[in-house]
């Protein structure tokens, strides 16, 4: 099975999710460090749609200026545009497999799509 993780190596939850993926021999993992290689706006919208969450639910608040910018109450397009312009606003990790997409907080949620 193939899995793609949008990963930030500085994030403990992201590291734990990646460890779960790497410890399963049946999983071929692609790691995308989204701060270095941000997803396109269309890809990000697709990930949230497939995960069944809104862009606001995938918005990182801690350690960002998202609240000051009014992003938690903004429309989807505004939030997606902000995330693409400033990827630190993307909360992580997101994992995509053939079985779906999950926002893996907590990290064990990844098991639902393996």
Residue pairs with C-beta under 8 A, 6 or more apart in sequence:
1 26
1 27
1 28
1 97
1 98
1 99
1 114
2 27
2 28
2 30
2 97
2 98
3 21
3 27
3 28
3 29
3 30
3 95
3 96
3 97
3 113
3 114
4 29
4 30
4 31
4 32
4 95
4 96
4 97
5 14
5 17
5 18
5 21
5 29
5 30
5 31
5 32
5 93
5 94
5 95
6 32
6 34
6 39
6 47
6 90
6 92
6 93
6 94
6 95
7 14
7 17
7 18
7 31
7 32
7 33
7 34
7 92
7 93
8 14
8 33
8 34
8 35
8 92
8 93
9 15
9 33
11 92
11 93
13 92
13 93
13 104
13 105
13 106
13 107
14 92
14 93
16 107
17 93
17 95
17 104
17 107
17 110
18 29
18 31
18 93
20 107
20 108
20 110
20 111
21 27
21 29
21 95
21 110
21 114
22 29
24 114
26 114
27 114
32 39
34 87
34 90
34 92
35 87
35 88
38 83
38 84
38 87
38 90
39 47
39 84
39 90
40 84
41 80
41 81
41 84
44 55
44 80
44 83
44 84
44 90
45 55
45 76
45 80
47 58
47 94
47 96
47 101
48 54
48 55
48 57
48 58
50 96
50 100
50 101
51 58
51 94
51 100
51 101
51 102
51 103
53 103
54 76
55 76
55 79
55 80
55 83
56 71
56 72
56 73
56 74
56 76
56 79
57 103
58 83
58 90
58 91
58 94
58 103
59 66
59 71
59 72
59 79
59 83
59 89
59 90
59 91
60 66
60 88
60 89
60 90
60 91
60 92
61 67
61 72
63 88
64 86
64 88
64 89
66 72
66 82
66 89
69 82
71 78
71 79
71 82
71 89
74 82
79 89
82 89
83 89
83 90
91 103
91 105
93 103
93 104
93 105
93 107
94 101
94 102
94 103
94 104
95 101
95 102
95 104
95 110
95 113
96 113
97 113
97 114
99 112
99 113
99 114
100 112
100 113
101 113
102 109
102 110
102 112
102 113
103 109
104 110
